[in-house]
Amino acid sequence: MNHAFTGTLPLLRHAIRLDRWKLLPWLLAFGIIPVVVYAVYGSLFPTPLDALVLQSSLSTNPAFSLLLGPATDLSNAIGFTTWRIQMFGMFFAALMAILAVTRHTRASEDSGQAELLDSGVVGRLARLMSAVLFAWLASAALALLVGAVLTMAGAPAMSAYALGGVMGGTGVAFTGVGAVTAQLGSVARTANTLAGTVLGISYLVRGLGDTLQDSNWMLWASPLGWAEHIRPASENNAGPLLLLVGAGGMLVMLAAWLSSRRDFGLGLIPTTPGPARGRAGIWGLTSRLNRLPLWTWGVNLLILGTVFGLVTGTLSSAFAGNPFVRQLIAFRVATEEQLTYAFVEVLVLILGIIGAVMGIQLALRFYAEEEERRAEWILSAPLSRLRHVIPTAALSTLAPAVGMGICSLALATASNVSGSPLDVGKVVLQGAAELPAIWLAVGVALALIGLAPQLRSLAWLLLVYWLLLTFLGPILKAPEWLLDTSPFHVVPDVFSAGTDWTSAWWTLAIAAILVVAGLAGYRRRDLVCT
C-alpha cells in the first residue's frame, strides 16, 4: 500500500507553492471578517436590551434562520459573531476545499499536467492524497486562524476555536466530497458542479431544519447541520467536529477506491461524444457547451422555488406560535400579510444572488474555452470575434432571467397550494426586479473577460462583497452610501406601495455599459497564449 502513496509529500509541497497566492484571499477574509463583526458588537448594542430587541425582531422573519441559522444568543459578542458568520463561513470553507481538491486532481488531468507528473516516480494515489492533504491543511489553517484572531480580540478561547472548528471541520468533510466527485466527473466543471450541488442541498436541508417546526432531525441529515451542533459560544461540543472529520476521511477512502476503478483522464460518469461534423453554428455550439449547467441550474432553481414556497406556507403556524409576532399583529404594528411578504422578499433576494452565480459561471465558461486552446480553432473559421462572443453574452443574461421567472413562479404557486395565498404576479415581478442586479454581475464578468481576463476572479469577489454587504451591512449598521454600492440592496420592493424603479434603471444602464465594454475589449485584445 505504501507504494501507492510514493511522491505524496513532494506533490504536496508543489501544490502549496502553486496555490499559496490563491489561498491567501480566502485566509485574509476569514481572518478579518470575524474580528470586524466581533469588534462592532459594543457599538451596535450599547445595552443588553438592544440585543434582545434584535433577537425578538429576527423571529418575525424565518428567512434569517433559513439563511443564517437561528439567533439563539445575542447577549454577548461571541454569540452575535457566531450567528452572523458561521453559516457563510461554513459554506465558503467547503467551497474553498472543493475547488482546491478539484484543481489538483481532475483539473490537472484536463490540462495534461497530471500526465507529466505521473510519468515520474509517483504512486497511483499520490496526486489524490496530496490534493486532499493540501485542502485539509488549508481547512486546519482556517480554523486556527479564526480561533486565534477572535481570541486576540477578547473572545473566550474555547468559543473562538469552536467557531473556527465549525468552519474547518466543514472544509475537511467537503474535501472528501470534492475528492469523490473528482472521480465521478470526466472534466473539472462536472466535478465542481456535482460537489457544488451536494453543498447546496446540504445548505438547504440545514436551512429547512432551522426554519420548519419539529424538524430538528433534518440537521442531522446535512454536514452543515452537524457543524451547527458544535454550538460555539454555548455548548462548544466537540462531538459533531469528530463526525465531520470522520465523514471526510471515509469519503477520501471512497475516492481512493473509485480512483482505481476508472481510466486516467476519464471519470466514472462518461461524457457524451459530439457529432463527427458540427452543423449547429456558433449559437448551437454555445448552447451545447452549456447544456449541463443550464439543466442543472434550471432544475435547482425550480426545486428551490418550490421548497421556499412550501416553507412560506408554514408561516401562519410559525407566527401563531411566536408571542412577539402575535403582539405585533395585535397592536397593528404589522399585519400577517406584511410579514409574509417581507419573508418572501428575502427569499427572492436569495434566489437573485443564486441567479447571479449562474450568470457569472456561464460568462466565465467562455474564457475557459480560450484557456484550453479551443477558441483558436473556432476563430480559424470565417467567424468574427464579435459573432463568437455575442452568443455567450446573450446566454449569460437570458438564462438567469428565465431561471428567475421559473423559481419565482414556483415559489408563489407552491405557497398558494400549501395554504398561504400570495399574489403570483407580484412575486414574479419581484423576481424580475432582481434582474438588473444580476445583469450587473454578469456585465462585470463579461467586461473582465474582454478587457482584463487575468482579473476575471474579481467577478466572484465582487459578488461575495455584495452578498456580505447586503445581508450583514444593515445589521452592522453600515452607512447608507456603503450599502448602496450593492445592487442587491437597492432592488425595488414590489410589495410596497409606490415602488421606485429609479435604482433599477441606473443599475441596468451600468450593466449595459459594462457588457458593451467587454464586447469591444474582446474584439481588440489578443487571445490567451501560454
Secondary structure, DSSP 4 states (H G I P E B T S, - for coil): -GGGGTTHHHHHHHHHHHHHHHHHHHHHHHHHHHHHHHHTHHHH-SSHHHHHHHHHHHTT-THHHHHH------SSHHHHHHHHHHHHHHHHHHHHHHHHHHHHTHHHHHHTHHHHHHTSS--TTHHHHHHHHHHHHHHHHHHHHHHHHHHHTT--HHHHHHHHHHHHHHHHHHHHHHHHHHHH-SSHHHHHHHHHHHHHHHHHHHHHHHHSTT-GGGGGGSHHHHHHTT-TTTT--SHHHHHHHHHHHHHHHHHHHHHTTS-TT--SSPPPP--SS--SHHHHHHHHHTHHHHHHHHHHHHHHHHHHHHHHTTHHHHHHT-HHHHHHHHTTSS-HHHHHHHHHHHHHHHHHHHHHHHHHHHHHHHHHHHHTT-HHHHHTSS--HHHHHHHHHHHHHHHHHHHHHHHHHHHHHHHHHTT----HHHHHHHHHHTHHHHHHHHHHHHHHHHH-GGGTTHHHHHHHHHHHHHHHTTTTT--HHHHTTSTTTT---TTSSS---HHHHHHHHHHHHHHHHHHHHHHHSPPP--
